Amino acid sequence: MTPPSADAAHRTELAVADVIGRLIEFWGFKRPMGRIWALLYLSPSPLGAAELALELKMSPGAVSLTLGELARWGVVKKTWRPGERRDFYEAETSIWKLVQRVLRERELVLVREVREALDSAARALPTGPKSGPESGSFEFKRQRLDKLRELARIGERLLSGLAAGEAVDPSEIREVAGAER
């Protein structure tokens, strides 16, 4: 019979895995990625795919695919146990390292794409008539587009700094994104 404290620890571990899964899903990743990482993070020794499948009530195929995705992100790594033929996995324990990688490889890439698209839109925006009923509309659009471009440039610089582990000051983005000028 399993001691009550072990059952409580197991329930707590699964609850943590579920909440981390929800958080990871909110950030745009798949919920099972967070659940598997959390179990590995909380485990004092590496776990095999079969153990993870059993604990999380997932199919072996789903666990295998998820472990592959996690390994590509550098979130888990394969390891082995002497005398065992199957693979075991352990979590990357530096959460800061994980955050930096996501910032660098996902958010920063997206912000750069947005900045480039906004720069392209600014080049493509006609100058419009210098006078007449539409002259104000073109200038208005250009000013708004320039504000978006500045926000993207600042965002790119801030994300680059965060990904590099530097201290960043968000006041500049607050100034540009604040009250309309």
CORPE-V215129 format. One record per residue. RES is the residue in three letters. PHI is phi as a letter, one per 30 degrees, with the letter a starting at -180 (999 if undefined). BURIAL is # if it has 24 or more other ideal C-beta (glycine too) atoms within 12 Angstrom, else .. D_CENTER is the distance of its C-alpha to the mean C-alpha in Angstrom with 2 decimals. Layout:
BEGIN
[[RES;PHI;BURIAL;D_CENTER] [RES;PHI;BURIAL;D_CENTER]]
END
This chain:
BEGIN
[[MET;999;.;41.08] [THR;d;.;37.68] [PRO;d;.;38.05] [PRO;e;.;36.67] [SER;d;.;34.47] [ALA;d;.;32.78] [ASP;d;.;32.22] [ALA;d;.;30.75] [ALA;d;.;28.43] [HIS;d;.;27.37] [ARG;d;.;26.77] [THR;d;.;24.76] [GLU;e;#;22.61] [LEU;d;.;21.97] [ALA;d;.;21.30] [VAL;d;.;18.62] [ALA;e;#;17.10] [ASP;d;#;17.26] [VAL;d;.;15.74] [ILE;d;#;12.72] [GLY;e;#;12.55] [ARG;d;.;12.77] [LEU;d;.;10.08] [ILE;d;#;7.55] [GLU;d;.;9.31] [PHE;e;.;9.10] [TRP;d;.;5.34] [GLY;j;.;6.64] [PHE;c;#;7.01] [LYS;d;#;10.64] [ARG;e;#;12.30] [PRO;e;#;14.36] [MET;d;#;11.61] [GLY;d;#;11.16] [ARG;d;#;14.94] [ILE;d;#;15.92] [TRP;e;#;13.86] [ALA;d;#;15.38] [LEU;d;#;18.81] [LEU;d;#;18.67] [TYR;d;#;17.56] [LEU;d;#;20.46] [SER;d;#;22.89] [PRO;d;.;25.39] [SER;b;.;25.88] [PRO;e;#;24.06] [LEU;c;#;24.15] [GLY;c;#;25.13] [ALA;d;#;23.70] [ALA;d;.;26.78] [GLU;d;#;26.27] [LEU;d;#;22.69] [ALA;d;#;24.00] [LEU;d;.;26.85] [GLU;d;#;24.98] [LEU;c;#;22.35] [LYS;h;.;24.95] [MET;c;#;23.07] [SER;d;.;24.89] [PRO;e;.;25.10] [GLY;d;.;23.87] [ALA;d;.;20.67] [VAL;d;#;20.08] [SER;d;#;20.91] [LEU;d;.;18.57] [THR;d;#;15.61] [LEU;d;#;16.67] [GLY;d;.;16.84] [GLU;d;.;13.26] [LEU;d;#;12.22] [ALA;d;#;14.79] [ARG;d;.;13.60] [TRP;d;#;10.21] [GLY;i;.;12.58] [VAL;d;#;11.62] [VAL;b;#;15.21] [LYS;b;.;18.43] [LYS;d;.;21.74] [THR;b;.;24.72] [TRP;b;.;28.25] [ARG;c;.;30.99] [PRO;e;.;34.54] [GLY;i;.;36.64] [GLU;c;.;33.79] [ARG;c;.;33.19] [ARG;d;.;29.88] [ASP;d;#;26.41] [PHE;b;#;24.68] [TYR;b;#;21.11] [GLU;b;#;19.74] [ALA;d;#;16.39] [GLU;d;#;15.02] [THR;c;.;16.09] [SER;d;.;14.75] [ILE;d;.;11.76] [TRP;d;.;11.87] [LYS;d;.;11.82] [LEU;d;#;8.60] [VAL;d;.;6.97] [GLN;e;#;9.10] [ARG;d;#;8.25] [VAL;d;#;4.61] [LEU;e;#;6.55] [ARG;d;#;9.39] [GLU;c;.;8.68] [ARG;b;.;6.58] [GLU;d;#;7.06] [LEU;d;#;10.34] [VAL;d;.;11.54] [LEU;d;.;11.33] [VAL;d;#;13.07] [ARG;d;.;15.58] [GLU;d;.;16.36] [VAL;d;.;17.01] [ARG;e;#;19.16] [GLU;d;.;21.06] [ALA;d;.;21.72] [LEU;d;#;22.98] [ASP;d;.;25.14] [SER;d;.;26.54] [ALA;d;.;27.31] [ALA;d;#;29.09] [ARG;d;.;31.18] [ALA;d;.;32.05] [LEU;d;.;33.01] [PRO;d;.;36.79] [THR;d;.;38.58] [GLY;i;.;40.65] [PRO;d;.;44.16] [LYS;d;.;45.26] [SER;b;.;47.25] [GLY;j;.;47.68] [PRO;d;.;45.78] [GLU;c;.;42.56] [SER;d;.;42.36] [GLY;d;.;40.49] [SER;d;.;37.92] [PHE;d;.;36.94] [GLU;d;.;36.72] [PHE;e;.;34.64] [LYS;d;.;32.11] [ARG;d;.;32.04] [GLN;d;.;31.46] [ARG;d;.;28.57] [LEU;d;#;27.02] [ASP;d;.;27.58] [LYS;d;#;25.80] [LEU;d;#;22.68] [ARG;d;#;22.95] [GLU;d;#;23.32] [LEU;d;#;20.25] [ALA;d;#;18.20] [ARG;d;#;19.94] [ILE;d;#;19.34] [GLY;e;#;15.63] [GLU;d;#;15.43] [ARG;d;#;17.57] [LEU;d;#;15.69] [LEU;d;#;12.28] [SER;d;.;14.42] [GLY;d;.;16.09] [LEU;d;#;13.20] [ALA;d;#;11.86] [ALA;d;.;15.54] [GLY;i;.;15.93] [GLU;d;.;18.32] [ALA;d;.;19.25] [VAL;b;.;18.60] [ASP;c;.;20.76] [PRO;d;.;19.39] [SER;d;.;23.01] [GLU;d;.;23.33] [ILE;d;.;20.73] [ARG;d;.;22.37] [GLU;d;.;25.70] [VAL;d;.;24.83] [ALA;d;.;22.97] [GLY;d;.;25.69] [ALA;e;.;29.09] [GLU;d;.;30.38] [ARG;c;.;32.63]]
END
